[in-house]
Amino acid sequence: MQTVRLRSIQKPNHCEELVEACVRARNMVPQRAVRMTSLSDLSIPLRRLARRNALPESSVWLAWGDAGAMWFVAGTTSLELSRERGRPVLQLRIYNEAGTLDEALTCVQTPSNNWERCT
């Protein structure tokens, strides 16, 4: 994968698009869940996580809510793994509304723009 293209996927706006596409494609949150973009919408533990994850340039957070439940996903692009696989690779951490880590995984975008878990 070209270095210029790889560096472009590390930009926050592009990283956010990739994380949302991966989360939706892999059904990590219910389809009816609503995207939450304001810190005030988040639980206090998730606000802390959002502030902590705002530091690295290639890292983003996205959150969704539905019927009192919240899903918080912190994601970052991996330049090294993307170069190795020749496709965008995301490292994701999924937290619940209490700020507890539910899952950490790495996903790669397939040639057909789907997402699969890296093994």
Buried (B, 14 or more C-beta within 10 A) or exposed (E): BEEEEBEEBBBBEBBBEBBBBBBBBBEBBEEEBEEBEEEEBBBEBBBEBBEEBEEEEBBBBBBBBEEEEBBBBBBBBBBEBBBEBEBBBBBBBBBBBEBEEEEEBEBBBEEEEEBEEEE
